[in-house]
Amino acid sequence: MSAALGGAPALAAGLDIGRNPRTGAEHPGVPHTTADEVARVIAAAAGCAPLVASTAPAVRARWLQFIATSLEKHTDELVALAEAETALGEVRLGGELAKAAASLRFYGAVATDGAYLQATIDTTSTPTPLDLRRIRLPVGPVAVFGASNFPFGFGVVGHDTASAIAAGCPAVVKAHPAHPRLSVRLGEIISAALAESGAPAGVFAVVVGFDAGLALVDAAPIAAVAFTGSQTGGMALVQRAGQRTNPIPVFAEMGTVNPVVVTPAAAHTRIGDVARGFAQSFTMGTGQFCTKPGLLLTPAGSDAARHVAAALAELPAGWLLTEAIASAYRQSRSSLTEAGAVVAGEGNSPSAGFASVPTVFTAQADDLSVGSPLLEECFGPAALISEYADLDQLREVLGRLQPSLAATIASEGPDDV
């Protein structure tokens, strides 16, 4: 999603064209969903929503179990398709698909358990007792915008889709342009599994194209949006959903800078181990994890940058998911240096495709100020190291950081005060 907003889009004919990140070669394009098709999908979701909401949770769990089993039956096909569009590696993708199937079964079990409904009955002690009964209800159709970096775990069939259906909400998913052929194929497999399980038509669908995604957010029957991706894209959706006649919630998991703090004791005894782990972590998946650590705070004199740079040089090269992500990564690296960061070391980079240069930077603690590019996410294999003079300065720096998905403390153990 881009930040561009406006009136209801006029859906234009077009294609989502995936590319092989290793070579840049184009795959066959996937046609965008037309305006009439989007309208039909939304109408079907709205039409079946009351039935889906009133269906017993155990039955919805059965739908999800059918999807999980079908995914497992198509593992080889889906992993090969995902690898061609993402270059994330067959081992990683196979594990992710298996976890996605497990998550489908998990959400089915949660629905059957019923605790998530938080059903309560409060009774007054008045002469005529009164009951106040409260329970969570399905909100209605949910528009899902999956992530580029987790094509199974947070994509067409990921946590958002699984939890929506488990809770009794139809899900309409926008295919991600980084892996459009995989998105459509997943949609076909899921739709067939749902039909086989006896689920009503309309409980799930996939649409393709940027304008189709905006049409979902604007559609009156859509009751909520789920998003995983960049802060720019997520906030654009929040803004658009808030401009509706009936504003709807956007549940967004967005990228951020995740800090790592090395205590003085840990820096004194095991800075080499911490540095190796940090290098491996911020380059894992070519730095395309939302939990990637982007900032290492170490005591002055720890020489952490040299250790991280040495570890970085030993790691294998990798590819970014799309040409746009590769371009944004280069721009982010430039923004860091313009803001005062200094390159402390670089790693290995592929010679073709959507290549990236893994990079570790250093910056002064006093330069880590609110609004600085130094405290913005650099999506890809880059990280920043800054030394703190004492614990008071460390606390000051931590107080300037934006909220994070994850944070790490490398200590010397339970006796490290």
C-alpha positions in Angstrom: 0.0 0.0 0.0 1.3 3.5 -0.7 0.4 6.6 1.2 -1.5 8.1 -1.7 -5.1 8.6 -0.7 -8.2 9.9 -2.4 -11.7 9.0 -3.5 -13.0 5.6 -4.4 -10.6 4.1 -7.0 -11.6 3.3 -10.5 -10.2 -0.2 -10.9 -8.0 -0.3 -14.0 -7.0 -3.4 -16.0 -3.5 -4.4 -15.1 -1.2 -7.2 -13.9 0.8 -8.0 -10.8 4.1 -9.3 -12.1 6.3 -11.2 -9.7 10.0 -11.5 -10.3 12.7 -13.9 -9.3 14.8 -12.0 -6.7 17.9 -14.0 -7.6 17.9 -12.9 -11.2 15.3 -10.2 -11.6 13.6 -12.2 -14.3 9.8 -11.7 -14.6 7.2 -14.3 -14.0 3.9 -14.5 -15.9 1.6 -11.7 -14.7 -1.5 -12.2 -12.6 -4.6 -10.1 -13.7 -5.9 -7.5 -11.4 -9.4 -8.1 -10.0 -12.0 -6.0 -11.8 -14.4 -3.6 -10.0 -17.3 -5.9 -10.6 -15.4 -8.9 -9.3 -14.4 -7.1 -6.1 -18.1 -6.0 -5.6 -19.2 -9.6 -6.0 -16.6 -10.9 -3.5 -17.6 -8.3 -0.9 -21.2 -9.0 -1.4 -20.6 -12.7 -0.9 -18.6 -12.1 2.2 -21.3 -9.8 3.6 -24.1 -12.3 2.6 -22.5 -15.2 4.4 -21.3 -13.3 7.5 -24.4 -13.9 9.7 -24.2 -17.6 8.9 -20.5 -17.8 9.6 -20.9 -15.9 12.8 -23.7 -18.3 14.0 -21.8 -21.4 13.0 -20.6 -23.5 16.0 -16.9 -22.8 16.7 -16.1 -26.5 16.4 -17.5 -26.4 12.8 -15.3 -23.4 12.0 -12.4 -25.3 13.5 -13.1 -28.2 11.0 -13.0 -25.7 8.1 -9.5 -24.6 9.3 -8.4 -28.2 9.7 -9.4 -28.9 6.1 -7.3 -26.0 4.9 -4.3 -27.1 7.0 -4.4 -30.6 5.6 -4.8 -29.3 2.0 -1.7 -27.1 2.5 0.3 -30.0 3.6 -0.8 -32.1 0.6 0.5 -29.3 -1.7 3.7 -28.5 0.2 6.1 -29.3 -2.6 4.2 -27.2 -5.2 3.7 -24.3 -2.8 7.3 -24.2 -1.6 8.6 -24.3 -5.1 6.3 -21.4 -6.2 7.2 -19.4 -3.1 10.9 -19.9 -3.6 10.7 -18.7 -7.2 9.0 -15.5 -6.1 10.8 -14.8 -2.8 14.2 -16.5 -2.9 13.8 -17.2 0.9 15.0 -20.7 0.5 13.1 -24.0 0.4 14.1 -25.1 3.9 12.9 -21.8 5.5 9.7 -21.8 3.3 8.9 -25.5 4.1 9.2 -24.8 7.8 7.0 -21.7 7.5 4.3 -23.6 5.6 4.3 -26.3 8.3 3.9 -23.6 11.0 1.0 -22.0 9.0 -0.8 -25.3 9.0 -0.2 -25.7 12.7 -1.5 -22.2 13.3 -4.7 -23.0 11.4 -5.3 -25.9 13.8 -4.3 -23.8 16.8 -6.9 -21.1 16.0 -9.5 -23.7 15.5 -8.7 -25.1 18.9 -8.9 -21.6 20.4 -12.3 -21.1 18.8 -13.6 -24.4 20.1 -12.3 -23.6 23.6 -14.4 -20.4 23.7 -12.3 -18.5 26.3 -11.6 -15.8 23.7 -15.3 -14.9 23.8 -14.8 -13.6 27.4 -18.4 -14.5 28.2 -19.5 -13.1 31.6 -22.7 -12.8 33.6 -22.9 -10.2 36.3 -25.9 -10.4 38.7 -27.1 -7.5 40.8 -28.1 -7.9 44.5 -31.2 -5.7 44.1 -34.6 -6.9 45.3 -35.3 -7.8 41.7 -32.0 -9.4 40.5 -30.8 -8.3 37.1 -28.3 -10.1 34.8 -25.8 -8.2 32.8 -24.5 -10.5 30.1 -21.4 -9.8 27.9 -19.8 -11.7 25.1 -17.5 -10.9 22.2 -19.2 -11.2 18.8 -17.8 -11.5 15.3 -17.5 -8.0 13.7 -18.2 -9.1 10.1 -16.0 -9.4 6.9 -12.3 -8.6 7.4 -9.9 -7.3 4.7 -6.5 -8.9 5.1 -3.3 -7.3 3.7 -0.5 -9.9 4.1 3.3 -9.4 4.3 5.9 -9.8 1.6 8.4 -11.4 3.9 6.2 -14.2 5.3 4.3 -15.6 2.3 2.7 -18.4 4.4 2.8 -17.2 8.0 1.5 -13.7 7.4 0.2 -14.0 3.9 -3.0 -15.2 2.2 -3.4 -18.0 4.8 -1.5 -16.6 7.8 -2.4 -15.6 11.3 -4.9 -12.8 10.3 -6.9 -15.0 7.9 -6.9 -18.0 10.3 -7.9 -16.0 13.3 -10.6 -14.1 11.5 -12.3 -17.3 10.2 -11.9 -18.9 13.6 -13.6 -16.0 15.2 -16.6 -16.2 12.8 -15.6 -13.5 10.3 -15.3 -14.0 6.5 -11.8 -13.0 5.2 -11.1 -11.2 1.9 -7.4 -11.1 1.3 -5.4 -8.8 -1.0 -2.7 -10.7 -2.9 0.8 -9.4 -2.3 2.5 -8.1 -5.4 5.8 -9.6 -4.2 4.4 -13.1 -4.7 1.1 -12.8 -6.7 1.2 -16.3 -8.3 1.6 -17.9 -4.9 -1.2 -15.8 -3.5 -3.6 -16.8 -6.2 -2.6 -20.5 -6.0 -3.1 -20.4 -2.2 -6.5 -18.9 -2.7 -7.5 -21.7 -5.1 -6.3 -24.4 -2.6 -8.0 -22.7 0.4 -11.3 -22.2 -1.5 -11.3 -25.8 -2.6 -10.7 -27.0 1.0 -13.4 -24.8 2.4 -15.9 -26.1 -0.2 -14.9 -29.7 0.6 -15.4 -29.0 4.3 -18.9 -27.6 3.8 -18.1 -24.0 4.6 -20.5 -21.5 3.0 -19.5 -19.7 -0.2 -18.0 -16.2 0.5 -16.2 -17.1 3.7 -12.9 -16.5 2.0 -11.6 -14.9 -1.2 -8.5 -13.3 -2.8 -8.4 -10.1 -4.8 -5.4 -8.9 -6.8 -4.2 -5.3 -7.4 -3.6 -2.1 -5.5 -6.9 -0.5 -6.4 -8.7 -3.7 -5.4 -7.1 -3.4 -2.0 -8.3 0.2 -1.6 -11.8 -0.9 -2.7 -11.8 -3.4 0.1 -11.0 -0.7 2.7 -13.6 1.6 1.3 -16.4 -1.0 1.1 -19.2 -0.5 3.7 -19.6 -4.2 4.5 -15.9 -4.5 5.5 -15.8 -4.3 9.3 -12.1 -4.4 10.0 -8.7 -4.4 8.3 -5.7 -6.6 9.2 -2.3 -5.5 8.0 1.3 -6.7 8.3 4.1 -4.6 6.7 5.7 -1.3 6.6 4.8 1.7 8.9 4.1 3.8 5.8 1.7 1.3 4.3 0.0 0.6 7.7 -0.5 4.2 8.5 -1.9 4.9 5.0 -4.5 2.2 5.7 -5.3 3.6 9.1 -5.9 7.0 7.6 -8.1 5.7 4.8 -10.1 3.5 7.1 -10.7 6.5 9.4 -12.0 8.6 6.5 -14.9 6.3 5.9 -18.5 7.3 6.8 -18.3 4.5 9.3 -14.6 4.3 10.4 -13.3 0.8 11.0 -10.3 -0.5 13.0 -7.0 -1.4 11.4 -5.1 -4.0 13.2 -1.5 -3.3 12.0 1.8 -5.0 12.7 4.4 -2.6 11.3 8.1 -2.5 11.1 10.2 -0.7 13.7 13.7 -0.5 15.2 14.2 -3.2 17.8 17.0 -2.3 20.3 19.6 -4.6 21.8 21.3 -3.5 25.0 24.7 -5.0 26.1 25.4 -4.5 29.8 28.8 -3.5 30.9 29.4 -6.9 32.4 28.4 -8.7 29.2 30.6 -6.4 27.1 33.6 -7.2 29.4 33.2 -11.0 29.2 31.5 -12.0 25.9 31.3 -9.1 23.4 32.5 -11.5 20.6 29.7 -13.9 21.2 27.1 -11.1 21.4 28.5 -9.6 18.2 28.3 -12.8 16.3 24.7 -13.4 17.4 23.8 -9.8 16.5 25.2 -10.1 13.0 23.4 -13.4 12.4 20.2 -11.9 13.7 20.0 -8.7 11.8 20.9 -10.4 8.5 18.6 -13.4 9.0 16.2 -13.6 6.0 18.4 -10.8 4.5 17.2 -8.5 7.3 13.6 -8.8 6.3 12.0 -9.8 9.6 9.8 -7.3 11.5 11.7 -8.4 14.7 15.1 -7.7 13.2 17.3 -6.0 15.7 18.3 -2.7 14.2 20.2 -0.9 17.1 22.9 -2.2 19.3 23.7 -0.2 22.4 27.0 -1.1 24.0 29.3 0.4 26.7 32.0 2.8 25.5 35.2 1.1 24.7 33.6 -2.3 24.0 34.8 -2.4 20.4 31.5 -3.9 19.4 31.6 -2.5 15.9 34.8 -4.2 15.0 33.5 -7.6 16.3 30.2 -7.2 14.4 31.9 -6.2 11.2 34.2 -9.3 11.4 31.2 -11.6 12.0 29.3 -9.9 9.1 32.1 -10.7 6.6 31.7 -14.4 7.3 28.0 -14.6 6.6 26.5 -15.7 3.2 24.9 -13.3 0.7 21.2 -13.0 0.3 18.5 -11.3 -1.8 15.8 -8.8 -1.0 12.2 -9.7 -2.0 11.5 -7.1 -4.6 13.2 -4.4 -6.7 11.3 -1.8 -4.7 12.5 -3.1 -1.4 16.1 -3.2 -2.8 15.8 0.4 -3.9 14.3 1.5 -0.6 17.2 -0.3 1.2 19.8 1.7 -0.8 17.9 4.9 0.0 17.8 4.0 3.7 21.5 3.4 3.8 22.1 6.8 2.3 19.8 8.4 4.8 21.7 6.9 7.6 25.1 8.3 6.4 23.5 11.7 5.7 22.3 11.7 9.3 25.8 11.1 10.6 26.2 7.3 10.7 29.5 5.9 9.7 30.0 2.5 7.9 31.9 0.2 10.2 31.8 -2.9 8.0 30.1 -4.6 5.0 29.2 -8.2 4.3 28.8 -10.3 1.1 26.4 -9.3 -1.6 25.1 -11.3 -4.6 26.3 -10.3 -8.0 22.8 -10.4 -9.6 19.1 -9.9 -8.8 17.8 -7.8 -6.0 21.1 -7.7 -4.2 21.8 -5.9 -0.9 25.0 -5.1 0.9 24.8 -6.1 4.6 26.1 -3.1 6.5 26.8 -2.2 10.1 27.0 1.5 11.0 28.1 3.4 14.0 26.6 6.6 15.4 27.1 8.9 18.5 24.5 8.3 21.2 23.7 12.1 21.4 22.7 11.9 17.7 20.0 9.3 18.4 17.3 12.0 18.7 13.5 11.8 18.1 12.7 12.1 14.4 16.2 11.3 13.2 16.7 8.8 10.4 19.0 7.0 12.8 16.0 5.8 14.7 13.9 4.7 11.7 13.7 1.2 10.4 16.0 0.2 7.6 14.2 -2.8 6.1 17.0 -5.1 5.1 20.4 -6.3 6.4 21.6 -3.1 8.1 22.1 -2.2 11.7 23.4 0.6 13.8 25.8 0.5 16.8 26.1 3.2 19.4 28.1 3.3 22.5 26.8 4.8 25.8 29.0 6.5 28.4 27.1 5.2 31.4 23.7 3.8 32.4 22.2 7.3 32.7 22.9 8.0 29.1 21.6 4.5 28.1 18.3 5.3 29.8 18.1 8.6 28.0 18.7 6.9 24.6 16.1 4.2 25.4 13.6 7.0 26.3 13.9 8.5 22.8 13.1 5.3 20.9 9.8 4.6 19.2 7.8 1.6 20.4 9.3 -1.7 19.3 8.1 -5.2 18.6 11.0 -6.7 20.3 13.9 -5.7 22.6 16.9 -7.7 23.9 19.2 -7.4 26.9 22.5 -9.2 26.6 23.7 -9.6 30.2 26.1 -11.7 32.2 23.4 -13.7 33.9 21.2 -13.4 37.0 23.9 -11.7 39.0 24.3 -8.9 36.5 22.7 -6.0 38.4 
